[in-house]
């Protein structure tokens, strides 16, 4: 998954983390693996996997 933050700050919000976990949980019984969730900002990106949030 990937999305951008119009503010330019790629830091994951609590909502980003919560929705990602909900999607991961919903996808699992369907045999779908969410490998990462990347948030793109003005000066970089954040990976929820690298941050150990998923």
Secondary structure, DSSP 8 states (H G I E B T S, - for coil): -EEE-TTS-----HHHHHHHHHHHHHHHTTT------EEEETTEEEETTTTT--
